Amino acid sequence: MGPSDMPKEPPKQSEVRPAQTSSDVSKFLDQWVKPDPHKTSAIVSIGQVDTLKLPPGWKEGQSLKPTGGASLLREFHPTDNKDVKLCFFYRGTRISEAGGKDFHKIIEQPPHILSSSEVESLRETLREKANPQEFKTLVAKTEDIDGKRVLVIEGSYSKTDTESRTILVDSDGSGTAVQEIFYQAPKSDYAQHLPVAIAALKSIRWK
């Protein structure tokens, strides 16, 4: 995960709601720290993702805690290019109940292109991607993957040469536990690897 796609600073306590119990934490994080031993190196199982088929020739890269605490990030990339990535990210805290309701409200609707007001309502969910000075959005929509409605944001970072396509997942129906799965690459490499990245994202099967 490049610096451009990480939160600029840890969320303020007033903006987040921690998981309430140890079982709640386990529900979202167990597969991050205990990957399924029955999955092959070409099959990824993380968080709410039961399986995702990696593109041929891709391998696992870094595993990080980008904002400390319970935040978790795992990266996968082609063997010959570490700057082209498929990443799985959990920010380590729930967003606010109000923010969760706004997120859930949008993904409850039929698949659609988001209006500017809908994007604005998702500032907490989208983090820096809701700031047009930091991120130029090309596509903001909801769609179904394996029968689950998700939010898809595609665009480019204003201060770097990085482009990304991100899927945001409502992990438990509350809208407050947001898992992010994204493809990210320099502009010079983005289009070349986009077809296999989209195929990998569309191969997702949920738990």
ROBA-711188 format. One record per residue: residue number from 1; residue in one letter; y, z, x of N, C-alpha, C in turn. Coordinates in steps of 0.001 Angstrom, whole numbers, plus 524288, in hexadecimal, padded with zeros to 5 digits. Example, Ala and Ser with C-alpha at 12.3 -4.5 7.8 and 13.67 -1.06 7.14 Angstrom:
REM ROBA-711188
+-----+---+---------+-------+--------+----------+-------+---------+---------+-------+--------+
|   k | r | n_north |  n_up | n_east | ca_north | ca_up | ca_east | c_north |  c_up | c_east |
+-----+---+---------+-------+--------+----------+-------+---------+---------+-------+--------+
|   1 | A |   7E9C6 | 81E78 |  83386 |    7EE6C | 81E78 |   8300C |   7F31C | 81E78 |  83390 |
|   2 | S |   7F736 | 81BA8 |  83232 |    7FBDC | 81BE4 |   83566 |   8001E | 81EBE |  83264 |
+-----+---+---------+-------+--------+----------+-------+---------+---------+-------+--------+
This chain:
REM ROBA-711188
+-----+---+---------+-------+--------+----------+-------+---------+---------+-------+--------+
|   k | r | n_north |  n_up | n_east | ca_north | ca_up | ca_east | c_north |  c_up | c_east |
+-----+---+---------+-------+--------+----------+-------+---------+---------+-------+--------+
|   1 | M |   7FB57 | 80000 |  80354 |    80000 | 80000 |   80000 |   804D5 | 80000 |  80373 |
|   2 | G |   80836 | 7FC5D |  802B6 |    80CE7 | 7FC39 |   805DD |   810E5 | 8001F |  803FF |
|   3 | P |   814B5 | 8017A |  80752 |    818B5 | 80536 |   805C0 |   81BA0 | 80399 |  800E2 |
|   4 | S |   81BEE | 7FE93 |  7FFF9 |    81EF4 | 7FCBD |   7FB7B |   81C76 | 7FE33 |  7F650 |
|   5 | D |   81754 | 7FF33 |  7F648 |    814BA | 80047 |   7F159 |   81380 | 80608 |  7F091 |
|   6 | M |   8154F | 80968 |  7F423 |    81482 | 80EFA |   7F395 |   8192F | 8116B |  7F0E3 |
|   7 | P |   81867 | 815C9 |  7EE44 |    81CE5 | 81888 |   7EC0D |   820BB | 819D8 |  7F056 |
|   8 | K |   825D2 | 8195E |  7EF45 |    829C5 | 81A5C |   7F33B |   82A1E | 8201E |  7F499 |
|   9 | E |   828C5 | 82382 |  7F0ED |    828B4 | 82916 |   7F1E5 |   824FA | 82B96 |  7EE07 |
|  10 | P |   822DA | 83038 |  7EF3E |    81F3A | 832B4 |   7EB8E |   821D5 | 83376 |  7E645 |
|  11 | P |   81EF5 | 832B8 |  7E1F3 |    8213E | 83363 |   7DCBF |   8237A | 838D5 |  7DC1B |
|  12 | K |   827C6 | 8393B |  7D934 |    82A0B | 83E47 |   7D80F |   82676 | 84138 |  7D456 |
|  13 | Q |   82654 | 84668 |  7D4F4 |    822D0 | 8497A |   7D1BC |   823E8 | 848D7 |  7CBF3 |
|  14 | S |   828C5 | 847EE |  7CA84 |    82A16 | 84747 |   7C504 |   827F9 | 84237 |  7C2CC |
|  15 | E |   8264F | 83EA1 |  7C642 |    82487 | 83988 |   7C481 |   81EA1 | 83926 |  7C421 |
|  16 | V |   81BD3 | 83D36 |  7C5E8 |    81632 | 83CB8 |   7C625 |   81395 | 8414D |  7C374 |
|  17 | R |   80EC1 | 8405F |  7C1E4 |    80B94 | 8447B |   7BF97 |   8065A | 84471 |  7C255 |
|  18 | P |   80506 | 8487D |  7C554 |    80023 | 84881 |   7C837 |   7FB72 | 848BC |  7C49C |
|  19 | A |   7F6F8 | 8470A |  7C69E |    7F22C | 847A7 |   7C3A7 |   7F15D | 84D6C |  7C291 |
|  20 | Q |   7EF3D | 84E9A |  7BE09 |    7EF15 | 853F7 |   7BC3D |   7EA6A | 85712 |  7BE40 |
|  21 | T |   7E5FF | 8548B |  7BF30 |    7E155 | 85757 |   7C0BF |   7DEA1 | 85486 |  7C529 |
|  22 | S |   7DAF6 | 8573B |  7C7B8 |    7D808 | 854CF |   7CBED |   7D4CE | 8503E |  7C9F1 |
|  23 | S |   7D2CD | 850A8 |  7C51E |    7CFCD | 84C55 |   7C2E9 |   7D34D | 847AA |  7C1D8 |
|  24 | D |   7D843 | 848A8 |  7C065 |    7DC0A | 8447C |   7BF85 |   7DD15 | 84199 |  7C49B |
|  25 | V |   7DDC8 | 84483 |  7C8D5 |    7DE8E | 84220 |   7CDED |   7D9D6 | 83EDA |  7CF61 |
|  26 | S |   7D531 | 84117 |  7CEA0 |    7D065 | 83E5A |   7D003 |   7CFD9 | 8393C |  7CD14 |
|  27 | K |   7D167 | 83935 |  7C824 |    7D0D3 | 8348F |   7C4E2 |   7D374 | 82FD4 |  7C758 |
|  28 | F |   7D809 | 830A3 |  7C992 |    7DB00 | 82C49 |   7CBAA |   7DA1D | 82B54 |  7D177 |
|  29 | L |   7D890 | 82F61 |  7D464 |    7D880 | 82EE9 |   7DA0C |   7D31E | 82EF8 |  7DC8C |
|  30 | D |   7CF1B | 8305F |  7D9A7 |    7CA01 | 83116 |   7DC0D |   7C822 | 82C33 |  7DEDA |
|  31 | Q |   7C8DC | 827AA |  7DC7F |    7C6F1 | 822E3 |   7DEF0 |   7CA37 | 82141 |  7E3A5 |
|  32 | W |   7CEDB | 82373 |  7E428 |    7D205 | 8224F |   7E8C3 |   7CFC0 | 82513 |  7ED85 |
|  33 | V |   7CE34 | 829E6 |  7ECC8 |    7CC54 | 82CF9 |   7F137 |   7C66C | 82CB5 |  7F1C9 |
|  34 | K |   7C3B0 | 82B01 |  7EDB3 |    7BE05 | 82A7A |   7EDE0 |   7BC81 | 8250E |  7EBE2 |
|  35 | P |   7BD3D | 820FC |  7EF10 |    7BBD8 | 81BB7 |   7ED5D |   7B611 | 81B6E |  7EBD3 |
|  36 | D |   7B4E4 | 81816 |  7E80B |    7AF96 | 81788 |   7E61A |   7AC13 | 81552 |  7EA69 |
|  37 | P |   7A81C | 81839 |  7EC22 |    7A4C3 | 8165E |   7F064 |   7A16D | 811B8 |  7EEDE |
|  38 | H |   7A0F1 | 81099 |  7E9CA |    79DB1 | 80C4C |   7E806 |   7A09F | 80712 |  7E801 |
|  39 | K |   7A5BC | 80741 |  7E8C1 |    7A8C1 | 8026C |   7E8EC |   7A86F | 80001 |  7EE5E |
|  40 | T |   7A840 | 7FAD6 |  7EEA9 |    7A816 | 7F82D |   7F3B1 |   7AD95 | 7F7BF |  7F5E1 |
|  41 | S |   7AE03 | 7F5E2 |  7FAB8 |    7B326 | 7F55E |   7FD2C |   7B682 | 7F14A |  7FA72 |
|  42 | A |   7B413 | 7EDCA |  7F777 |    7B6F7 | 7E9BF |   7F4A8 |   7B89D | 7EB83 |  7EF38 |
|  43 | I |   7B6DF | 7F01F |  7ED92 |    7B81E | 7F236 |   7E870 |   7BB24 | 7F74B |  7E92D |
|  44 | V |   7BFAF | 7F7A8 |  7E6B2 |    7C2FF | 7FC46 |   7E726 |   7C2B6 | 7FF63 |  7E21E |
|  45 | S |   7C253 | 80492 |  7E28E |    7C255 | 80815 |   7DE10 |   7C615 | 80C8B |  7DF46 |
|  46 | I |   7CAA4 | 80C84 |  7DCA9 |    7CEBE | 8104F |   7DDE0 |   7D186 | 811D5 |  7D8D1 |
|  47 | G |   7D268 | 816DD |  7D813 |    7D554 | 81899 |   7D38B |   7D2D7 | 816C7 |  7CE84 |
|  48 | Q |   7D5DF | 8142F |  7CB2D |    7D3DF | 8123D |   7C631 |   7D0E6 | 80D23 |  7C6BB |
|  49 | V |   7D0DD | 80AE1 |  7CB64 |    7CE1C | 805F6 |   7CC57 |   7C86F | 80718 |  7CDB4 |
|  50 | D |   7C4D6 | 8054D |  7CA68 |    7BF46 | 805E2 |   7CB93 |   7BDA9 | 80201 |  7CFBF |
|  51 | T |   7BF2D | 7FD0A |  7CF00 |    7BE0C | 7F913 |   7D2F4 |   7C281 | 7F52F |  7D352 |
|  52 | L |   7C386 | 7F37F |  7D806 |    7C6FB | 7EF1C |   7D928 |   7C475 | 7EC16 |  7DD98 |
|  53 | K |   7C3EF | 7E6FF |  7DCE5 |    7C181 | 7E3BA |   7E0E2 |   7C5A5 | 7E1E8 |  7E4C4 |
|  54 | L |   7C51F | 7E3A7 |  7E99A |    7C8C3 | 7E1FA |   7EDA8 |   7C80E | 7DC30 |  7EEDA |
|  55 | P |   7CC4D | 7D987 |  7F062 |    7CBB2 | 7D420 |   7F226 |   7C837 | 7D3EF |  7F6F8 |
|  56 | P |   7C564 | 7CFA7 |  7F7D3 |    7C210 | 7CF2F |   7FC7A |   7C53B | 7CFF8 |  8017F |
|  57 | G |   7C313 | 7D2E5 |  8050C |    7C5A0 | 7D3AA |   80A1A |   7C9A3 | 7D80A |  80A27 |
|  58 | W |   7CA42 | 7DAE8 |  805E4 |    7CDEF | 7DF48 |   805BD |   7CB05 | 7E44B |  8070A |
|  59 | K |   7CDDC | 7E810 |  80942 |    7CB8D | 7ED14 |   80AAE |   7CF6F | 7F17B |  809A4 |
|  60 | E |   7CD7C | 7F650 |  809C7 |    7D0EB | 7FAC5 |   808DA |   7D447 | 7FBDE |  80D99 |
|  61 | G |   7D934 | 7FD28 |  80C8F |    7DCDF | 7FE9A |   810A7 |   7DE06 | 80461 |  8107F |
|  62 | Q |   7E304 | 805BB |  81010 |    7E4A4 | 80B27 |   81051 |   7E3A6 | 80E19 |  80B33 |
|  63 | S |   7E2EC | 81332 |  80BC7 |    7E316 | 816D0 |   80766 |   7E746 | 81AD1 |  808B3 |
|  64 | L |   7EB15 | 81B85 |  8052E |    7EFA0 | 81EB7 |   80660 |   7F0F7 | 8225E |  801E5 |
|  65 | K |   7F433 | 82641 |  80322 |    7F6E8 | 8296B |   7FF3D |   7FCB7 | 82846 |  7FFFB |
|  66 | P |   7FEAE | 8240B |  7FDB8 |    803EE | 82228 |   7FF00 |   8085F | 825CF |  7FDA7 |
|  67 | T |   807BB | 82908 |  7F9A6 |    80BE6 | 82CB6 |   7F844 |   809F7 | 83252 |  7F890 |
|  68 | G |   8058D | 8332A |  7FB52 |    80378 | 83860 |   7FBEB |   800AF | 83A43 |  7F70E |
|  69 | G |   7FF1E | 83F35 |  7F718 |    7FC9B | 84190 |   7F28F |   7F7C6 | 83E98 |  7F0DA |
|  70 | A |   7F774 | 83D6D |  7EBCD |    7F2EB | 83AC9 |   7E995 |   7F3A0 | 834DE |  7E950 |
|  71 | S |   7F7D5 | 832C7 |  7EB89 |    7F885 | 82D19 |   7EB85 |   7F439 | 82A95 |  7EEC9 |
|  72 | L |   7F26F | 82605 |  7ED17 |    7EE15 | 82381 |   7EFB4 |   7EED9 | 81D9C |  7EFBD |
|  73 | L |   7EDA3 | 81B3C |  7F438 |    7EE25 | 81597 |   7F4D5 |   7E98E | 81393 |  7F802 |
|  74 | R |   7E718 | 80F69 |  7F60E |    7E311 | 80CBD |   7F920 |   7E462 | 806FB |  7F93E |
|  75 | E |   7E3DF | 804A0 |  7FDED |    7E54D | 7FF35 |   7FECC |   7E081 | 7FBF4 |  80046 |
|  76 | F |   7E09E | 7F6F8 |  7FEA2 |    7DC9E | 7F32D |   80015 |   7DF75 | 7EE2A |  801A8 |
|  77 | H |   7DD74 | 7EB71 |  80596 |    7E03A | 7E6E1 |   80792 |   7DC77 | 7E302 |  80A11 |
|  78 | P |   7DE20 | 7DE12 |  80ABA |    7DAE3 | 7DA58 |   80D96 |   7DA11 | 7DC45 |  8132C |
|  79 | T |   7D5AF | 7DB00 |  8156A |    7D48C | 7DCE2 |   81AAF |   7D880 | 7DAFE |  81EAF |
|  80 | D |   7DB0C | 7D694 |  81DA7 |    7DEA1 | 7D460 |   8217F |   7E467 | 7D527 |  8202E |
|  81 | N |   7E58E | 7D840 |  81C0B |    7EB0F | 7D8F0 |   81A90 |   7EBCA | 7DE1F |  817AA |
|  82 | K |   7ED86 | 7E21C |  81A80 |    7EE3E | 7E748 |   81828 |   7F319 | 7E7A3 |  814B9 |
|  83 | D |   7F67E | 7E3B3 |  814E5 |    7FB3E | 7E3CF |   811BC |   7FA5A | 7E1DB |  80C31 |
|  84 | V |   7F5E8 | 7DF64 |  80B40 |    7F466 | 7DDA2 |   80603 |   7F0C3 | 7E1CA |  803CA |
|  85 | K |   7F22C | 7E42A |  7FF4F |    7EF63 | 7E8D6 |   7FD9D |   7EE48 | 7E8EE |  7F7C0 |
|  86 | L |   7E9D4 | 7EB2B |  7F67A |    7E8B7 | 7ED25 |   7F13D |   7E8B2 | 7F30B |  7F1BC |
|  87 | C |   7EBD3 | 7F5B4 |  7EE9D |    7EC73 | 7FB58 |   7EF3B |   7EB74 | 7FE32 |  7EA1B |
|  88 | F |   7E989 | 802EF |  7EAA2 |    7E8AB | 80678 |   7E644 |   7EBE6 | 80B58 |  7E74E |
|  89 | F |   7EF6A | 80CA0 |  7E3AD |    7F323 | 810D8 |   7E49D |   7F374 | 81471 |  7DFEA |
|  90 | Y |   7F34F | 81996 |  7E0FB |    7F47B | 81D89 |   7DD07 |   7F8AD | 8210D |  7DF56 |
|  91 | R |   7FCF9 | 821B6 |  7DC81 |    80181 | 8246E |   7DEB3 |   800BD | 82A48 |  7DF43 |
|  92 | G |   7FC6B | 82C64 |  7DD42 |    7FB25 | 831D7 |   7DE1E |   7FD3A | 8359C |  7DA1B |
|  93 | T |   80067 | 833C3 |  7D684 |    80284 | 83701 |   7D255 |   802D9 | 833B7 |  7CD63 |
|  94 | R |   802C0 | 83663 |  7C908 |    803BF | 833B5 |   7C419 |   8099A | 832C4 |  7C38F |
|  95 | I |   80B07 | 82E9C |  7C0E1 |    81079 | 82DE5 |   7BF71 |   811A1 | 83169 |  7BAC0 |
|  96 | S |   8167F | 831A9 |  7B929 |    817FC | 83518 |   7B4D1 |   8156F | 83352 |  7AFB7 |
|  97 | E |   81512 | 836DC |  7AC03 |    812CF | 8357E |   7A6F1 |   81600 | 8313E |  7A443 |
|  98 | A |   81B2A | 8318B |  7A4BE |    81E7F | 82D84 |   7A25A |   81D76 | 8283C |  7A4DA |
|  99 | G |   81D10 | 82823 |  7AA12 |    81BEB | 82342 |   7ACCA |   8168F | 82135 |  7AB54 |
| 100 | G |   812C8 | 824BF |  7AAAF |    80D8F | 82322 |   7A924 |   80D6E | 820C2 |  7A3B9 |
| 101 | K |   81077 | 822F3 |  7A02D |    810B7 | 820CB |   79AE0 |   81301 | 81B48 |  79AF0 |
| 102 | D |   8170E | 81A73 |  79E21 |    8196B | 8153F |   79E78 |   8157C | 81147 |  7A094 |
| 103 | F |   81288 | 812D8 |  7A493 |    80E8D | 80F66 |   7A6D6 |   80A4B | 80E3F |  7A2D8 |
| 104 | H |   80842 | 81251 |  7A064 |    80407 | 811AA |   79CA6 |   805B8 | 80E5C |  79800 |
| 105 | K |   80A97 | 80F10 |  79646 |    80C9F | 80C17 |   791D2 |   80C75 | 8063B |  792E8 |
| 106 | I |   80DC5 | 804BD |  797B1 |    80DF4 | 7FF30 |   79907 |   8087F | 7FCE6 |  79973 |
| 107 | I |   804DA | 7FFC3 |  79BD1 |    7FFA1 | 7FD7D |   79C6D |   7FC5B | 7FDF4 |  79775 |
| 108 | E |   7FE45 | 800C2 |  79392 |    7FBAB | 800D0 |   78E72 |   7FCB2 | 7FBCA |  78B6A |
| 109 | Q |   800F6 | 7F920 |  78CB6 |    80256 | 7F458 |   789EB |   7FEDA | 7EFD7 |  78BBB |
| 110 | P |   7FE97 | 7EBA1 |  788AC |    7FBB1 | 7E709 |   78A72 |   7FDE2 | 7E500 |  78F9B |
| 111 | P |   7FAC6 | 7E240 |  792AF |    7FCAC | 7E02C |   797AE |   801A9 | 7DD03 |  796EF |
| 112 | H |   8058D | 7DE0B |  79A44 |    80A94 | 7DB63 |   799A0 |   80DBF | 7DBA8 |  79EB1 |
| 113 | I |   811AD | 7D84F |  79EFD |    8157F | 7D880 |   7A33E |   8195D | 7DCD8 |  7A1FC |
| 114 | L |   81A70 | 7E02D |  7A5C3 |    81DEE | 7E495 |   7A4C3 |   8239D | 7E2D4 |  7A487 |
| 115 | S |   8268D | 7E522 |  7A102 |    82C30 | 7E440 |   7A0C7 |   82ED5 | 7E77D |  7A4FF |
| 116 | S |   833C1 | 7E65A |  7A607 |    836A3 | 7E958 |   7A9F5 |   83720 | 7EF0E |  7A85C |
| 117 | S |   8379E | 7F00D |  7A342 |    83809 | 7F575 |   7A179 |   832DC | 7F85A |  7A228 |
| 118 | E |   82E81 | 7F59E |  7A181 |    8296B | 7F811 |   7A262 |   828AD | 7F967 |  7A826 |
| 119 | V |   82A3D | 7F5D0 |  7AB89 |    829EC | 7F6E9 |   7B129 |   82D40 | 7FBA6 |  7B27E |
| 120 | E |   831E3 | 7FBF1 |  7B03B |    83565 | 8005B |   7B13B |   832E4 | 80576 |  7AF71 |
| 121 | S |   83004 | 8055E |  7AB24 |    82D8F | 80A1B |   7A923 |   8291D | 80C02 |  7ACA5 |
| 122 | L |   8275E | 808AD |  7B03B |    822F5 | 809FA |   7B39F |   824A2 | 80B65 |  7B92B |
| 123 | R |   8297D | 80D16 |  7B9CF |    82B72 | 80E34 |   7BF05 |   8280D | 81234 |  7C1E1 |
| 124 | E |   82643 | 8162B |  7BF26 |    82314 | 81A30 |   7C1B1 |   81DB6 | 8180A |  7C326 |
| 125 | T |   81B7E | 814E0 |  7BFC9 |    81664 | 8128E |   7C0DF |   816A2 | 80EAC |  7C559 |
| 126 | L |   81AB8 | 80B73 |  7C55E |    81B1A | 8072B |   7C924 |   81D3B | 808CB |  7CE70 |
| 127 | R |   81F8C | 80D67 |  7CED4 |    821E2 | 80F2A |   7D3B8 |   825F2 | 80B21 |  7D595 |
| 128 | E |   825B9 | 80996 |  7DA91 |    829C9 | 80626 |   7DCAE |   829B4 | 800B4 |  7DA47 |
| 129 | K |   82574 | 7FF3E |  7D7BF |    8252B | 7FA10 |   7D554 |   828B6 | 7F994 |  7D08D |
| 130 | A |   82AD0 | 7FDEE |  7CEA6 |    82E7D | 7FDC3 |   7CA47 |   83418 | 7FD17 |  7CC26 |
| 131 | N |   834EC | 7FD2F |  7D13C |    83A2C | 7FCBD |   7D37A |   83B13 | 7F72C |  7D564 |
| 132 | P |   83E53 | 7F419 |  7D2BB |    83F1E | 7EEA5 |   7D43D |   84190 | 7EDF7 |  7D9A3 |
| 133 | Q |   843FA | 7F217 |  7DBB5 |    84616 | 7F1CA |   7E0FC |   841C9 | 7F232 |  7E519 |
| 134 | E |   83D50 | 7F450 |  7E38B |    838FA | 7F4DA |   7E730 |   834A1 | 7F0E9 |  7E630 |
| 135 | F |   833FD | 7EF5A |  7E13E |    82F91 | 7EC0C |   7DFD8 |   83145 | 7E7EA |  7DBF2 |
| 136 | K |   8302E | 7E303 |  7DD27 |    8315A | 7DEB3 |   7D998 |   82C71 | 7DD6F |  7D67F |
| 137 | T |   82C95 | 7DE9A |  7D177 |    82807 | 7DDD6 |   7CE20 |   827BB | 7D82D |  7CC4E |
| 138 | L |   82334 | 7D5C1 |  7CD28 |    8223D | 7D075 |   7CB4A |   81F09 | 7D08F |  7C645 |
| 139 | V |   81B5D | 7D434 |  7C5E5 |    81803 | 7D4B3 |   7C14C |   8177A | 7DA74 |  7BFFA |
| 140 | A |   8184E | 7DBCE |  7BB0A |    81734 | 7E10E |   7B911 |   8148D | 7E04F |  7B3CB |
| 141 | K |   80FA5 | 7E1B2 |  7B36E |    80CB0 | 7E093 |   7AEAB |   80833 | 7E46E |  7AE1D |
| 142 | T |   805E6 | 7E485 |  7A97F |    800FC | 7E74D |   7A8B8 |   7FCBA | 7E340 |  7A7D5 |
| 143 | E |   7F805 | 7E48E |  7A999 |    7F392 | 7E116 |   7A8CD |   7EEA1 | 7E469 |  7A8AD |
| 144 | D |   7EA55 | 7E206 |  7A70D |    7E556 | 7E4C6 |   7A6C4 |   7E1E4 | 7E33F |  7AB56 |
| 145 | I |   7DF9D | 7E72B |  7ADE2 |    7DBAB | 7E666 |   7B1E7 |   7D6F2 | 7E9A1 |  7B055 |
| 146 | D |   7D283 | 7E714 |  7AFA3 |    7CDAC | 7E9B4 |   7AE12 |   7CE8A | 7ED1A |  7A938 |
| 147 | G |   7D19A | 7EB23 |  7A585 |    7D26A | 7EDDE |   7A098 |   7D660 | 7F23F |  7A0C8 |
| 148 | K |   7D8E1 | 7F303 |  7A52E |    7DCC9 | 7F72E |   7A5B9 |   7E224 | 7F4BF |  7A689 |
| 149 | R |   7E602 | 7F684 |  7A380 |    7EB44 | 7F46F |   7A40F |   7EE14 | 7F714 |  7A892 |
| 150 | V |   7F05D | 7F3EB |  7ABF6 |    7F30B | 7F5DA |   7B09C |   7F862 | 7F347 |  7B104 |
| 151 | L |   7FBA6 | 7F586 |  7B44E |    800D0 | 7F361 |   7B55D |   80098 | 7F06A |  7BA83 |
| 152 | V |   802C8 | 7EBC3 |  7BAA5 |    802CF | 7E881 |   7BF5A |   80871 | 7E75A |  7C0E5 |
| 153 | I |   809B8 | 7E882 |  7C5C7 |    80EEE | 7E777 |   7C7E2 |   80E56 | 7E433 |  7CCCF |
| 154 | E |   810F2 | 7DFBE |  7CCEF |    810CD | 7DC62 |   7D191 |   8165F | 7DB27 |  7D33F |
| 155 | G |   81741 | 7DB31 |  7D862 |    81C73 | 7DA08 |   7DA52 |   81CD2 | 7DAC6 |  7E02A |
| 156 | S |   8219B | 7DB54 |  7E21E |    8227D | 7DBBE |   7E7BD |   82662 | 7E013 |  7E8EB |
| 157 | Y |   825CD | 7E25F |  7ED7F |    82955 | 7E67B |   7EF3A |   82E2E | 7E408 |  7F1AD |
| 158 | S |   832AF | 7E61A |  7F030 |    837A4 | 7E3BD |   7F1C2 |   838D2 | 7E469 |  7F789 |
| 159 | K |   836DD | 7E89D |  7F9E1 |    8384E | 7E9D9 |   7FF45 |   8341A | 7E884 |  8033F |
| 160 | T |   82FCA | 7E640 |  8016F |    82B9B | 7E4B4 |   80501 |   829BA | 7DF42 |  8037E |
| 161 | D |   825ED | 7DD51 |  80662 |    823B5 | 7D830 |   80514 |   81E97 | 7D8D8 |  8021B |
| 162 | T |   81E20 | 7DD26 |  7FF2A |    81936 | 7DE7E |   7FC8F |   8194E | 7DD25 |  7F6C4 |
| 163 | E |   814FC | 7DAF0 |  7F4DD |    81443 | 7D9F0 |   7EF50 |   80F85 | 7DCFC |  7ED64 |
| 164 | S |   80F6C | 7DE28 |  7E855 |    80B0E | 7E139 |   7E659 |   809DC | 7DFF5 |  7E0B2 |
| 165 | R |   80509 | 7E11E |  7DF45 |    80336 | 7E0D8 |   7D9D3 |   80067 | 7E5FA |  7D8CC |
| 166 | T |   80265 | 7E912 |  7D520 |    8007D | 7EE5E |   7D442 |   7FE69 | 7EEFF |  7CEC1 |
| 167 | I |   7F9E9 | 7F18D |  7CE4B |    7F7B9 | 7F328 |   7C946 |   7F879 | 7F907 |  7C8D3 |
| 168 | L |   7FAC2 | 7FAC9 |  7C488 |    7FB70 | 8005C |   7C387 |   7F7F9 | 801EA |  7BEF5 |
| 169 | V |   7F4E6 | 80600 |  7BFD8 |    7F0C6 | 80786 |   7BC31 |   7F1EE | 80CE5 |  7B9E8 |
| 170 | D |   7F190 | 80D47 |  7B4BF |    7F1D1 | 8124D |   7B20D |   7EC5B | 814B6 |  7B26A |
| 171 | S |   7EBC2 | 81893 |  7B5E0 |    7E687 | 81A79 |   7B72B |   7E3DB | 81D79 |  7B2CF |
| 172 | D |   7E6DD | 8204E |  7AF95 |    7E450 | 823B1 |   7ABBA |   7E678 | 82337 |  7A63B |
| 173 | G |   7E9C1 | 81F48 |  7A538 |    7EBDD | 81E8E |   79FFD |   7F0E3 | 82176 |  79EF1 |
| 174 | S |   7F285 | 824D6 |  7A288 |    7F76A | 827B4 |   7A1D5 |   7FC16 | 824C2 |  7A40E |
| 175 | G |   7FAFF | 82104 |  7A795 |    7FF30 | 81E2D |   7AA35 |   80167 | 82103 |  7AEE4 |
| 176 | T |   7FFC2 | 825DC |  7AFD2 |    80223 | 828F8 |   7B407 |   7FF31 | 828A7 |  7B92D |
| 177 | A |   7FA34 | 82725 |  7B911 |    7F715 | 826A1 |   7BDD9 |   7F69B | 820CF |  7BF12 |
| 178 | V |   7F9F0 | 81EEA |  7C288 |    7FA6D | 8194C |   7C37E |   7F7A9 | 817D8 |  7C894 |
| 179 | Q |   7F3BB | 8148D |  7C836 |    7F13C | 8125D |   7CCD7 |   7F37C | 80CEE |  7CDC3 |
| 180 | E |   7F48D | 80BAA |  7D2AA |    7F6B4 | 80694 |   7D414 |   7F2CC | 803A8 |  7D784 |
| 181 | I |   7F20B | 7FEB8 |  7D645 |    7EEBF | 7FB43 |   7D95B |   7F20D | 7F679 |  7DA7F |
| 182 | F |   7F2EE | 7F54A |  7DF71 |    7F68A | 7F103 |   7E080 |   7F4EE | 7EDA4 |  7E51B |
| 183 | Y |   7F66C | 7E8B6 |  7E4A9 |    7F601 | 7E4ED |   7E8E6 |   7FB5E | 7E466 |  7EB4A |
| 184 | Q |   7FB9F | 7E4BA |  7F07A |    800A4 | 7E47F |   7F335 |   8000F | 7E15E |  7F837 |
| 185 | A |   803E9 | 7DE1B |  7F964 |    803A7 | 7DAEE |   7FE20 |   80917 | 7D8FB |  7FF92 |
| 186 | P |   809DF | 7D7A3 |  80490 |    80EC2 | 7D50A |   8060C |   80F58 | 7CFF0 |  80303 |
| 187 | K |   81426 | 7CE52 |  8021E |    81514 | 7C988 |   7FF28 |   81231 | 7C4DD |  8017C |
| 188 | S |   811C2 | 7C4C5 |  806B9 |    80F3B | 7C05E |   80955 |   80961 | 7C012 |  80834 |
| 189 | D |   80701 | 7C470 |  8068F |    80161 | 7C4A0 |   80591 |   7FFFF | 7C55E |  7FFCE |
| 190 | Y |   803DB | 7C6C0 |  7FCAB |    802CB | 7C873 |   7F750 |   80006 | 7C442 |  7F41A |
| 191 | A |   80226 | 7BF9C |  7F3E6 |    7FFEA | 7BB7F |   7F098 |   7FA7A | 7B9F1 |  7F268 |
| 192 | Q |   7F998 | 7B9EC |  7F777 |    7F48A | 7B858 |   7F999 |   7F01A | 7BBD2 |  7F7A3 |
| 193 | H |   7F10A | 7C0E8 |  7F770 |    7ECF3 | 7C49E |   7F5F8 |   7ED2D | 7C640 |  7F037 |
| 194 | L |   7F12A | 7C46E |  7ED59 |    7F1C9 | 7C610 |   7E7ED |   7ED1E | 7C4AD |  7E481 |
| 195 | P |   7EAD9 | 7BFFF |  7E4D4 |    7E66C | 7BEC6 |   7E159 |   7E1D4 | 7C27B |  7E1F5 |
| 196 | V |   7E05E | 7C3D3 |  7E6CF |    7DBE4 | 7C75A |   7E77F |   7DD57 | 7CCEB |  7E5FA |
| 197 | A |   7E24C | 7CE56 |  7E6AE |    7E408 | 7D389 |   7E51B |   7E3DA | 7D418 |  7DF28 |
| 198 | I |   7E5B7 | 7D019 |  7DC57 |    7E584 | 7D03D |   7D6A1 |   7DFE0 | 7D060 |  7D4C0 |
| 199 | A |   7DC75 | 7CD5A |  7D743 |    7D6ED | 7CD63 |   7D5CE |   7D49E | 7D2D6 |  7D684 |
| 200 | A |   7D61E | 7D574 |  7DABF |    7D433 | 7DAC2 |   7DBAD |   7D62A | 7DE7A |  7D774 |
| 201 | L |   7DB27 | 7DE15 |  7D619 |    7DD55 | 7E17A |   7D212 |   7DAD3 | 7E075 |  7CCC2 |
| 202 | K |   7D9B8 | 7DB94 |  7CB9E |    7D743 | 7DA44 |   7C6A1 |   7D17A | 7DBC7 |  7C67F |
| 203 | S |   7CF3A | 7DCDC |  7CB0F |    7C9BB | 7DE80 |   7CB40 |   7C8FE | 7E441 |  7C9FC |
| 204 | I |   7CD52 | 7E71C |  7C946 |    7CD0A | 7ECC1 |   7C85F |   7C9C6 | 7EE04 |  7C389 |
| 205 | R |   7C678 | 7F1E5 |  7C427 |    7C3AB | 7F447 |   7BFCE |   7C4F7 | 7FA11 |  7BFEF |
| 206 | W |   7C692 | 7FC2C |  7BB6C |    7C86D | 80188 |   7BB3D |   7C412 | 80565 |  7BA4E |
| 207 | K |   7C503 | 80A40 |  7BB9F |    7C136 | 80E6C |   7BAA5 |   7C157 | 80FE0 |  7B4D0 |
+-----+---+---------+-------+--------+----------+-------+---------+---------+-------+--------+
